[in-house]
Amino acid sequence: MKISTKIKAGLTGFAFMWASSCDVIDTLPATIIPDAEAFATAARIESIVFGVYEAAQRGFFNGSSVNGRGYPFGAATVQQGDMRGEDMYNDQLFYEITYTGTYNPNTANNNNMWSSLYRVINRANITLEGLEPALSEGVLTQDQRNRYRGEMLFMRALSHHEVLIHFARPYTDDPGSMGIPYRIFPINDVPLVTEGEAVGRTTVGEDYAQLIADLDEAEQLLPEGGGMARANKGAAIGLKIRVKQHMGDWQGVLTEFAKVTGYAVTANPAAPFRGTSTDNIFSFINSAESNGTVNGALPAMYGNPADGGRGLVKVSPLIWRSNFWHPEDTRRELLTSRNAAGIYSAKYIDPITRADPTPILRYSELVLTAAEANARLGNLDVAVTLLNSVRDRALPASVPSFTAAGLGGQEGVLTAIFNEKRIEFLGEGRRWPDIHRLSGEGRMDGVPAKASSRQIGNLDFYTTDRVIPTDHAIAYSSNAFIWPIPLEEILTNATAPIPQNPGY
């Protein structure tokens, strides 16, 4: 993250600065196209927009774009979200620091998540700035400008929220607590470095207000439909629902959910992972030519070694043997794979070309969020109907649906919703965000105990009553509940170094 002689890095056909929150990289290469020319044609501008998606899809790792390891929104966001929780299990060294909670301000996994997310943010901001003169000069139509602006606002909000849930305390605890630098202007020239460095850590409440502002505008600008590979109106609303859930704004969740149209829970729980479906709202797309590589693609990291994967992460026997996961649930067979060493996710099945998309927003998530909002507001029958729409399609008709009375009222309904999310989104990185927000409001006390790292090497832990060794719990009061700000980020800020998170 050094503020070096690097100012801009160009990609063929358009210019970009690759920057983390306060770094500026690269002298002008001989082949760079200046900004005025980069935004001179509609085709170039569309390439710039696609470049922001690619930066999010595979990013950088320790300065390398060749082996980005899935940062930020390849396998990295999913693995980090899973390894911070207890339902997926670390089986190798690769993400052990995250799994065991032994990170520090120099830990590569955390630091590269920070820098890769801020690179996406800066690229989105550069694009946002370039769209306005392109519109005024007639290079873009109003509709083109609106779509691109909406997409970039969505990407900016998505990236900032990811930073917030890893590096700041939850909104549900104290909106006035220390947030993150929320960057809304580009750093694409040396004179802007000082201005960029001066953007400090605002409050969590201020950051969430900016998230909502970005997404409100994106919703107005984006078109309906258009597939899951690019942000659209449904994606903006869906992300807003997620953000409002983290804020505890339950009526706001329901207001937004009422606007979501054109999606449905799939009858087959595997359908969202086998191509485009009514459940897929937004995903980052991978291909044989462009993916997170063997070190950062979901089918490689999660796949059963017997099927060609690396098996670095597998399903934890803690959830496999839990009393809330019905033994006849079809997701046990449809979406898992096993060998003698354990049980793996089978949501991502292409370890050769690594073309499985990275799921970011699914309609099933919005349904369960709406179920939670209704339960919080006392609308228990509505909440249970929404919950059953996800749960029942994975169970035989002989298994009765849930009822509010049968679940024991509001608290029982909420517990059933939380457990259903753990099953439905197993292996999708969604466990950590729930631990984060629920700990903030006192429903959880931090990270629960996990199966001891690299100690579960036998299928017996899943299929018998063999004792599961556990460790690695992190109390909410511990400094380790949230990640430290990268030390380099602080040391290289010559203008106004941002404060470190307490305890590091």
N, C-alpha and C positions, 0 to 999 in steps of 0.2 A: 503493500500500500504506500510505498514511498512516493513523495512528490518529487519526481525525477525530471529529467529533461524530456520525458515522453509527454507529448501534448495530445496527439490524436492518432488513432490507428484506423486505417482505411480497409474496407473490404472492397473487392472488385466491384465497381459500379456505384459505390456510395461510401460516404465517410461516416465514421463513428468514433467516439472516444470510449475506451474501455476503462471504466472507473469504478472503484468502490466508493464508499460514502464520502471520502475526502481525498481520494488519490487521483492523480492525473497521470496517464501513461503515454509515452512514446513521442518522439520527435516526428515531424511530418515525413512520412515515407515518400520516396520519389514517385510512387504510383498513386498517391492519394488524390481524391477528387475533392476540392474545397466544398464547404457546405452550400454555397450559392449554386454550384453545379450539381451537387448531390440531390438537391430538391428541385432541379430544373425541369424534370419530366415526370409524368405520372407513373411511368414504368419504374423509374429509379425510386420513387417514393414508396411504391408498393414493395419493392425489394427491401427497403429500409424497415418497413413495418414487419415483413417476414423475418428480418434479421433480429428483431427484438424477441419474437417467438423462439427463434433458434437459440438465442442467448439464455433464455429461460429453460429451454428444453435440455441443453447439455452443458452450457456455461464453461467455466474454467475450474481447474484444480491446481493450486500452487503455480499459477501462471501458465498452465498448459490448456490449450483448447483442443488439442488432439486427444488427450485422455482426461476429459472433464469429469469423469466419475459420477455423472448424473447430477451435478450441482447446477442450479438449485432445484429444478423441478423435474429431474429424471428420477432415478432410483433414490437419490440422496434425500429428497424431502419425505419420501415414503419410509425409507429405512430409519431416518432420524426420528420421525414420528412414532414408528413402531418400537425402536430400540429404547426410547424414553419411557415406554410403557411396559406392561407385564404380559401381554397376550401373544406377542411374537418373541422368539427366543434366539439369542446370540449363540451361534455354534462355532464361530471362528474368531480370529483376532481382529478382523477388519473393522468392526464397529464396537469393539468391546469397551472402549473408553466411554462412549455414549451409553451403552447398556449398564455399565457399572457406576456411572456418574462420577468418574474420576478425572474429569476434564479440568483444564486451567486456561489462563488467558493466552497460552501459546498452542492450544490444541488445534491441529490442522482441520479436523472435521467441522468444528464450530466456526473457526475463522474463515474457512472457505465458503461456508453457507452465508456468513455475513457479507463477504466481499462479492460473491456471485449475485446475491440478491440486490445489492446496491449497484452493481453493474447493470442489471436489468432495469432498475429504477432510472439510472442516469441515461441509458439508451432511450427509454420511453420519454424522458424529459427532453432530450435532444430532438426526438421526432416531433413531439408536441410543439416545440418552438418553431421547427421548420415548416409545419403545416400552414401556419397563418400567412406568411408571405406567398407561399405556393397558391393559396386560395385567392389572395388579393391580386396576384399576377395572372390568374386564369389558368394555372397549370392543373389545378384540381377543381372539380365541380364541388358545389356545396355538399352534395350527398357523399362524395368521396372523402372530403375533409371530415365530415361528421363521423363517418364510420371509423376512419383511422384514429381520430381523436378519442372516440369512445373506446376503441381497443387499447390504446395506450393508457388511458385512465384506468381501465380495468387491470392492466398488467401492473401499473404502479400501485394500485390498491392491494392486489393479490400479494405482491412482493413485500410491501410494508407490513401487511398483516402477518406474514410468515416471520418477519423479523420480530414483531411484537410478541408473538406467543413463545418465542425461544429466549429472547433477551430482556423482557420486561415482565413485571408482575401483572397479574390479571386485572382487567377492568372491574371484575366482580368483587375484588378486594377493596381497591381504592383508586378511583379514576384520577385522583390527584398525585398518585405516585409517579416515579420517574419513568418516562417513556423512552422513545428513540428519536434520532434525527429524522424528521419527515421531510423529504426533499422534493420540492415542487418546481425547481428550476434546474437547467442543465449546467454541468461544469464541462465546458468544451474548449476552454482556452485558459492560458496561464493567469490572466487577470481575475478570472472567476474562482481560482483556487482559494484565495483568502475569504471570499464571500461564502464559498461552500463550507469551508472549515468553521465559519462563524455560526452555522446552523447547529445549535446545540440540541440536547435532549429536552424535548417538551414533556408535558404530562401525558400519561396514558389517555386521559379523557380528551385532550386536545388532538392526539393522534387518531383516536376513534372518530372524532368529529370530522377530521379531514378524510378519513376512509369513507365515511358516509357521503361527504360532499363529492368526492371523486366518483363514487358509484351512482349517486343520484344523477349526476351529469351524464355518466356513461350510459345509464339506462335510457335517457332521453335521446341520445345520439345513435345508439346501436340499432341495427335492424332485427326483426324477428327471424328466428330460424337460421339456416345456413350451415348446419352441421356442427359437430363438436370440436372441430380443429381450430376454429377461430371464435373469439369472444363475440357474443351476440346479446340481445336484450335479456334473454333467459339467464345467461351466465352472470350478467351484472346484478340481476335481481337475486339470483341464487347466492352469490357471494355476499350480497347485502344481508340476506337472511342469516348466513353464517356469522357475520359481524355483529348483527343485532342479538343473536344468541349469546355471543361472548359478552355483550353488554348487559344481558339480562333484560332486554327490552322485549317482553313477550308479546305484547299487543303489536309492537312493530313487526315482529316475526310474522304474525298472522296477517297483518295488512299487506306485507310483501308477498306472502305465500298465495294470497288470493289473486295476485296478478300473474302467477306462473301458469302458462298454458302450453299445450303442445307436447307435454311429456307424460309418461306413465311408468309405474313400476312394472317390470317385465315379469311375465308368468314364470319364465325359467331364470333362476338366480344366476346362471352362468352367462346369460345373453349379453350383459354389459361388458363382458371381457372377451367376446368372440366376434366383435365387429360393432358397427353402429347400431344403436338400439334406442328405444324411447326413453331409456333411463340415463343415457349419456348426455350430459349438458355441456361439459367442457373437459377436454383432455389435451395434453401435449402429445403430439404425434411423433413417432419414431419410424425409422425405415432402415433398410440394410445399409444405406449410404450415410445416414445421420442418426446416431443413437448415442447413448451414454457409454458405449464400449463395454467390454466384458467386465470392467470394474465399476460400471455405473448404470447398467441396464437391469430392469426389474426381473426379466426371465433368467438372467445369469445369476443375480444375487439371491433370488428366492427359489429358483427352480431345483427340483429334486435332482441330485447327481445321477441317479439312475436314468433320468430323462434328458441328460445333457446340461443341466444347470450346475452351479457351483455349490449350492446348498449352504450359503453363509448364514442364512436366517431360516428358521423353521417355526412351525406353530408350537407354542408353549404347551406342555402337558397340563399346565394349570387351567387354561381355558378348555382344553380338549376334555378334561375330566370334570369340568364344572357342573354343578347341578342345574344350571339354568340353560344349558345347551342340550336340547332334546336329542336323545340317541337316534331318532328316526329322521332328523333334519337332513334334507337332501344335500345341503351345502357341505356336509361332512364328506360326501362322496364326489359331488360334482366339482368342488373347488379345492380339493386337497389331493396330495399324492404321498405315498409312503414308501420307505425302504426299511431296512433293519435298524437304522439309526434314529428314525423318527418320522414325523409327518410334516410335509411341506405345503406351502400354498401352491395351488394349480390355477391361480387366476391369470398368470403370465406364462405362456406356454411355447414361446419361440426363442429358445436360447441360441439358435444358430444365426438368424438374421437380426434378432433383437428388435423386432418391429412392434412389439406390444405397446400400445399407448400408455401414458401415465395418467390415470384417472384423477381429476382434480375436483370436479363437481358432478354428483349424480343426483337424480331426482329422488332416489330412495333416501338420501341424506336430508333433503328438504322435507320429505314426508315425516320422517322421524323427528326433525326439528319442530315441525308444526305440531306433532303429537306432544312433544315436551311442552311447547308453549301453551297448548290447550290444557294440559294437566296442571301446569303452574297456575293457570287462571281458573281452575276448578271445573273445566269442561271435560270431565273424565270420560264420558261415553264417546265423545268425539275423539278424544285422545286415543282411546283403546281401539276404535275403528281404524284410525290411521296406522297404529302400531300393527294391528292384525293384517293390514293390506301388505305389509312387508313380510311379516312372520309366516302367515298361513300359506303363502305360495311355496314355501320350502318344507311344508309338513303334509303328511297324508291326511285324508279326510277324517280318519279315525281319531286324530288328535284334536280335541276341542279348542276353539278360539278362546283367547283371553276375554274376561269380563272385568269391569272395574271392581265389582263386588268380590269376585274371586281373587283378585290381586290385593285386596285389603285396603282399597281406597287410594288416596292421592299418592302417598309415599310408595306404596306397592306398584302403582302404575308407573311412576317415575323410575323406580328401580328396574322394572321390566323394559322400559324404553332404553335406559342406559345399557342394559345387558344385550338387548337386540342390536344396538349399534356396534357393540364389541364383536358380535357374530357376523353381522352383515358386512362390516368394513374391515374385517380381519385381513391384515396384509396390505392395507391401503394407507397406512400412516395416520389414521384418524384418531388413534387412542390418545396420543399426547395432548391434542387440543382440548379434549374433554377433561383429562386430568388437570390441566392448567386452569380452566375456568371453574370446574367444580371444587377444586382446592381453594380457589380464591373466595368462594362463598361459603366454605366450611363444610361442604358435603363430602369431601375427601380430605385426608391429611397428607397430601403430597403423593409421591410415587409409591404404590404398594410394593411389597416384597415380590421378587421375581425368582424364577428358577435359576439356580446358581450358574453363572456363565461357564460354558464348556464342560458341564458336568452331566449333561443329559444325552448320552450317546447310545441309548438302547430303546427300542420300541416298547419294552416292558414298562417304561415310565408312563406310557399312554394307555396301555391295554390291561394293566394290572393295578393293584392297589399299592404298588411300590412307593415308598416314601419319596417325595420330590424335595430335594434340598433347595432351600430358598435363601436369598440374600438381596442386597442392592436397593433396599427401600430408601427413599429420600423424604424426610419430613418436609412439610410445606415451609416450616420456619427455617430450614437450612438454606444457606447461601447457594448450595448446589441445585436448588430447585430450578433456578434459571441460569442460563449460561453467562459466563463473563464476557464483557466487551473485549474483542481482540486487543492484545497489548500493543501491537503495532499500530492499530487505529488511533490509540491514544498518544503514543510516543511521536508519531509523525505529524500530528496536528500542531503546527507551530503557532496558529492564531488563537484558538480557544479549545484546548483539549477537553474532550467530554469526560464526565466522571465515570469511573468504573462502578460496576454493580457492587454493593456492599459484600464484604467477606472475601474478596479476591485481591 
